[in-house]
Amino acid sequence: MEPLDAPHSQREMGEAWAKFVIERWVGALEKYDIGGGIPGDLERSFRAQVEVDGNGDLQRIELAYLYYGLFVDMGVGRGTKNGDQRDNSDSRKLMGKVRGNARQAKPWLTKTTPGQLFKLGDLLQIDAADRAGRIVMQTLPRELNIDL
């Protein structure tokens, strides 16, 4: 993301951040070779919505994707419950065969999103400091007269 050189609206900042997160998700899908039911289904489902209040202050950023993306992230579904992934992996290693199915977690979401949330916090912190600095600069007198 670009640094905040000039004053940006919080809406612009939120939209840029959401776009950045979705780009990271797409990269994670490629990294973990996740295609989904119909190839590209999960990727095409990515959506972002940014909401601001009447003053232009960021209120909410909503990121959406198909629900089954969570199951892929956890490695569950089709008979594999959460916690069974390790049993399946151990079974394959020890016996050389697949017990049940060969599902494994592909953390495209849980490895990507928390770091991006911290980045959003940093951006909002910088924006708040920038706004506070502008308010102080606008309230200071433009002239300083010193009587001697």
C-alpha positions in Angstrom: 0.0 0.0 0.0 1.1 3.5 -0.6 2.0 5.7 2.4 -0.3 8.5 3.3 1.5 11.3 1.6 -1.4 13.7 1.3 -4.6 13.7 3.2 -6.8 10.7 2.1 -10.4 10.1 3.1 -10.9 7.2 5.4 -13.2 5.7 2.8 -10.3 5.7 0.3 -8.0 4.2 2.9 -10.5 1.5 3.7 -11.1 0.7 0.1 -7.4 0.5 -0.7 -6.9 -1.7 2.4 -9.7 -4.1 1.4 -8.3 -4.3 -2.2 -4.9 -5.1 -0.7 -6.3 -7.9 1.5 -8.2 -9.5 -1.4 -5.0 -9.5 -3.4 -3.3 -11.3 -0.6 -6.1 -13.8 -0.4 -5.8 -14.5 -4.1 -2.1 -15.0 -3.7 -2.7 -17.4 -0.8 -5.2 -19.4 -3.0 -2.5 -19.8 -5.6 0.1 -20.7 -2.9 -2.0 -23.5 -1.5 -3.4 -24.5 -4.9 -7.0 -24.0 -4.0 -9.5 -24.1 -6.8 -12.7 -25.0 -5.1 -15.7 -26.8 -6.7 -15.7 -24.8 -9.9 -12.2 -23.5 -10.5 -12.0 -19.9 -9.4 -15.4 -20.0 -7.6 -13.9 -18.9 -4.2 -11.7 -16.2 -5.8 -14.6 -14.7 -7.7 -16.7 -14.6 -4.5 -14.4 -12.1 -2.8 -16.2 -8.9 -2.1 -15.5 -5.8 0.0 -17.8 -3.1 1.3 -16.6 0.0 3.2 -19.0 2.1 5.3 -18.3 5.6 6.7 -20.5 7.9 8.8 -21.7 11.3 7.8 -18.3 12.9 8.9 -16.4 10.5 6.6 -15.1 8.4 9.5 -14.6 4.8 8.8 -17.3 2.7 10.5 -17.0 -0.8 9.0 -15.2 -2.8 6.4 -16.9 -6.0 5.4 -15.0 -8.6 3.5 -17.0 -11.6 2.1 -16.3 -14.9 0.4 -18.0 -18.2 -0.1 -18.7 -20.1 3.1 -17.0 -23.2 2.0 -13.7 -21.2 2.0 -13.7 -21.6 5.8 -13.8 -25.4 5.5 -10.9 -25.4 3.0 -9.0 -23.2 5.5 -9.7 -25.7 8.3 -9.3 -28.8 6.2 -12.7 -30.2 7.1 -15.7 -31.5 5.2 -16.9 -34.7 3.5 -16.6 -36.8 6.7 -13.5 -35.1 8.1 -14.3 -33.3 11.4 -12.1 -30.6 12.9 -9.3 -32.5 14.7 -9.3 -35.5 12.3 -6.9 -33.9 9.9 -3.9 -34.9 12.1 -5.2 -38.5 12.5 -5.5 -38.8 8.7 -1.9 -37.4 8.3 -0.5 -39.7 10.9 -2.3 -42.7 9.3 -0.8 -41.9 5.9 2.7 -41.6 7.3 2.6 -44.8 9.4 0.6 -47.1 7.1 1.2 -45.6 3.7 -2.4 -45.3 3.0 -5.3 -42.9 3.4 -7.8 -43.6 6.1 -11.0 -41.9 5.3 -10.0 -39.0 3.1 -6.9 -37.0 2.6 -8.1 -33.6 3.6 -5.6 -31.2 5.1 -5.9 -27.6 6.3 -4.9 -25.0 3.7 -4.8 -21.8 5.8 -5.3 -19.3 3.0 -7.5 -17.1 5.4 -6.1 -17.6 8.9 -2.5 -17.1 7.9 -3.2 -14.0 5.8 -5.9 -11.9 7.5 -4.6 -11.3 11.1 -1.4 -9.5 9.8 -3.5 -7.4 7.5 -5.8 -6.3 10.4 -2.7 -5.1 12.2 -1.7 -3.1 9.1 -5.2 -1.5 9.1 -4.7 -0.6 12.7 -1.4 1.0 11.9 -2.9 3.0 9.0 -5.8 4.2 11.2 -3.3 5.2 13.8 -1.2 7.2 11.3 -4.4 8.8 10.0 -5.5 9.9 13.5 -2.1 11.4 14.2 -2.1 13.2 10.9 -5.6 14.6 11.6 -4.6 15.7 15.1 -1.5 17.4 13.7 -3.6 19.3 11.2 -6.1 20.4 13.8 -3.3 21.8 16.0 -1.7 23.6 13.1 -5.0 25.2 12.2 -5.7 26.4 15.7 -2.2 27.9 16.3 -1.9 31.6 15.6 -0.3 32.5 12.3 1.6 35.5 13.9 3.6 35.7 17.0 4.1 39.2 18.4 6.5 39.7 21.2 6.6 43.1 22.9 10.0 44.1 24.3 
